[in-house]
Amino acid sequence: MIWGRKHSRRCQPGETISTATSELQALPQSCSPIPRTWLGRMRPLGALFLAALLTGAAAPWPDEPSRTCFFQMLSGGDSLFCRGDLEVIYPELGDVSCSYIPKCHQYRERISREWGSPRVRYPQADKSKKYVLMLVDPDVPSRANPRSRFWRHWLVTDIPGANLRTGDVKGHVLTDYVRPTPPPRSGYHRYQLLLHEQPAHEAIALSPEERVSLGSWVMESFVKQFRLGSPVASTQFLTKYHQD
């Protein structure tokens, strides 16, 4: 059982999932559809029991901790980075935008060692435009001492807007996806995704110096050089070394 805010992941074959927007909700592993209008009027606990009734699953009572996983949403200044409803969808976890990656079910280890690039969905994307997507870590080697910011984890240009509407990141890959791998005892790292509209007829490329290293990337200069402007959407998730 997973607790957290709304998740937009696509279920595996044979299952569906609730898209309710309650601040705290249960997402059964064998999920079933719950009408948005119902949940919008119900307290989270009521939504939980409704989910249990529809799926035939037992309600997660406090004596069943192994079946429950808690998602914590970002707050304060960290939450202000999340703008534009950009969705970042990993297997099993669903949309991790503006949240901490939980340690339960080995999620932190799996995101750093097992899973490949996420689906990134931007429902408001203009089908007639192309976009640039960046994934960076500004907290290298740690948030307290970010002397090697920004660490470039993913950079894709020429992404059609139609693809972004479905979460299919296909374009010109300038930096292959690098999994989030915070070092031991370095605390939480922010993994920030920024989506920019790509100027028409603009050929974007990394310099030879930028291609040599992923770290200490001067992202601001890159954005200015190719006239990308402010991102149309941005979000982040936080995670740390899986054994910390």
C-alpha positions in Angstrom: 0.0 0.0 0.0 1.3 3.4 -0.9 0.3 6.7 0.7 0.9 10.0 -1.0 -0.5 12.7 -3.2 -2.1 12.1 -6.6 -0.2 9.7 -8.8 -0.5 9.6 -12.6 1.3 6.4 -13.3 -0.1 4.0 -15.8 -1.0 0.7 -14.1 0.4 -2.6 -15.3 -1.9 -4.7 -17.6 -5.0 -5.6 -15.7 -4.9 -2.8 -13.2 -6.0 0.8 -13.1 -5.3 3.6 -10.7 -7.0 6.4 -8.9 -6.2 10.0 -10.0 -7.7 11.7 -7.0 -6.0 14.9 -5.8 -6.4 14.6 -2.1 -3.3 15.6 -0.1 -3.0 12.2 1.4 -4.5 9.1 -0.2 -4.0 5.4 -0.5 -2.9 3.8 -3.7 -3.5 0.0 -3.5 -1.0 -2.1 -5.4 -3.9 -3.8 -7.2 -5.5 -0.5 -7.9 -9.0 0.2 -9.1 -10.7 3.3 -10.5 -12.3 5.7 -8.0 -14.3 8.6 -9.6 -12.6 11.9 -9.1 -15.9 13.5 -8.1 -16.4 11.1 -5.2 -12.9 11.6 -3.8 -13.1 15.3 -4.2 -15.9 15.3 -1.6 -14.4 12.7 0.8 -11.9 12.8 3.5 -8.7 10.8 2.8 -9.7 8.0 5.2 -13.0 7.6 3.4 -11.2 7.4 0.1 -9.0 4.7 1.6 -11.9 2.5 2.7 -13.6 3.0 -0.6 -10.5 1.8 -2.4 -10.4 -1.2 -0.1 -14.0 -2.0 -0.9 -13.6 -1.8 -4.6 -10.5 -3.9 -4.7 -11.5 -6.4 -2.1 -8.2 -5.6 -0.3 -8.0 -5.3 3.5 -7.7 -1.8 4.9 -4.1 -1.0 6.0 -4.4 -1.0 9.8 -1.5 0.2 11.9 -0.4 -3.4 12.6 0.5 -3.9 8.9 3.4 -1.6 8.4 5.1 -3.8 5.8 2.3 -3.1 3.4 2.3 0.7 3.8 4.7 3.2 2.2 4.5 6.9 3.0 5.2 9.7 0.5 6.3 13.1 1.9 5.7 16.1 -0.3 8.2 18.9 -0.6 7.4 22.1 1.4 8.8 25.5 1.9 11.3 26.8 -0.7 11.7 23.4 -2.2 8.1 23.2 -3.3 8.3 26.6 -5.0 10.5 25.1 -7.7 7.6 23.0 -8.8 5.7 24.9 -11.5 3.7 24.0 -14.6 2.3 20.6 -13.7 5.3 18.7 -15.1 5.0 14.9 -14.3 8.0 12.6 -13.7 6.8 9.0 -13.8 8.9 6.1 -12.6 7.9 2.4 -12.5 5.8 1.5 -9.4 6.3 5.0 -7.9 4.2 6.9 -10.4 4.6 10.6 -10.5 7.4 11.7 -8.1 7.2 15.4 -8.9 7.7 17.6 -5.8 8.2 14.7 -3.4 10.8 12.7 -1.5 11.7 9.3 -2.8 10.7 6.9 0.1 13.1 4.3 1.3 10.5 1.6 1.6 10.3 -1.2 -0.9 13.9 -0.3 -1.9 12.7 2.6 -4.0 15.8 4.7 -3.4 18.1 1.8 -4.4 16.0 1.0 -7.4 15.9 4.5 -8.7 19.6 4.7 -8.4 20.6 1.2 -9.7 17.7 -0.4 -11.6 15.2 1.9 -13.3 16.0 3.7 -16.5 14.8 7.2 -17.6 11.4 8.2 -16.4 8.4 9.2 -18.6 8.1 13.0 -18.4 4.7 14.3 -19.2 3.6 17.9 -19.9 -0.1 18.0 -20.7 0.0 21.7 -21.8 2.7 21.1 -24.5 2.1 22.8 -27.8 2.0 20.2 -30.5 3.5 22.7 -33.0 6.6 23.3 -30.9 9.7 21.5 -29.8 11.2 21.5 -26.3 14.4 21.0 -24.4 14.5 18.9 -21.2 17.2 19.1 -18.6 17.8 17.0 -15.5 20.4 18.3 -13.1 21.7 17.9 -9.6 22.6 21.2 -8.0 23.8 19.5 -4.8 27.2 18.0 -5.8 28.9 16.7 -3.7 26.3 17.9 -1.1 23.7 20.6 -0.6 25.8 22.2 2.1 28.9 22.3 -0.2 27.7 22.3 -3.9 31.1 23.1 -5.4 30.4 20.9 -8.5 26.9 22.2 -9.4 25.3 21.6 -11.8 25.7 17.8 -12.4 24.1 17.0 -15.8 22.0 13.9 -15.6 20.0 14.2 -18.8 19.7 16.6 -21.7 17.4 16.1 -24.6 16.5 18.7 -27.3 14.1 18.7 -30.2 11.3 16.9 -28.2 8.0 17.2 -30.1 5.2 18.7 -28.1 2.9 15.9 -29.0 5.3 13.4 -27.4 5.5 15.4 -24.2 1.7 15.2 -23.9 2.0 11.5 -23.6 5.2 11.4 -21.6 7.3 10.0 -24.4 10.7 11.8 -24.3 12.1 11.3 -27.8 14.4 13.8 -29.4 18.1 14.6 -29.8 19.9 13.2 -26.8 22.9 15.4 -25.9 23.5 13.7 -22.5 22.3 10.1 -21.9 20.2 9.6 -18.8 22.3 9.1 -15.7 20.5 7.6 -12.7 20.3 9.7 -9.4 23.2 8.4 -7.3 23.8 10.5 -4.2 27.0 9.7 -2.4 26.9 8.1 1.1 26.4 10.5 3.9 25.8 13.5 1.6 22.2 14.1 2.7 19.3 14.7 0.3 20.0 15.8 -3.2 17.6 17.7 -5.4 17.0 16.3 -8.9 15.6 19.1 -10.9 13.9 18.9 -14.2 13.5 22.0 -16.4 11.5 22.1 -19.6 12.1 24.9 -22.1 10.5 25.8 -25.4 13.1 25.4 -28.1 13.4 28.5 -30.4 12.5 27.6 -34.0 15.4 26.6 -36.2 17.8 26.7 -33.3 20.5 24.0 -33.5 21.5 23.2 -29.9 24.7 21.4 -29.0 27.2 21.0 -26.1 30.6 22.5 -26.5 33.6 20.1 -26.6 34.5 21.2 -23.0 30.9 20.5 -21.8 31.0 17.0 -23.4 34.1 16.1 -21.4 32.5 16.3 -18.0 29.0 16.1 -16.5 29.9 18.1 -13.4 30.3 21.8 -12.9 28.1 22.5 -15.8 27.3 26.2 -16.2 23.7 25.7 -17.0 22.9 29.4 -17.0 25.3 30.1 -19.8 23.9 27.2 -21.9 20.4 28.6 -21.5 21.5 32.1 -22.4 23.6 30.9 -25.4 20.7 29.2 -27.1 18.0 31.8 -26.0 16.0 29.3 -24.1 14.5 31.8 -21.7 12.7 30.8 -18.5 11.4 27.2 -18.3 7.8 26.7 -19.2 7.6 24.1 -16.4 9.9 22.7 -13.7 9.8 20.3 -10.9 12.1 18.3 -8.6 12.3 15.3 -6.4 14.6 14.6 -3.5 16.5 11.4 -2.6 19.6 10.3 -0.8 21.9 7.3 -0.6 19.8 4.3 -0.2 21.6 2.9 2.9 21.6 6.2 4.8 
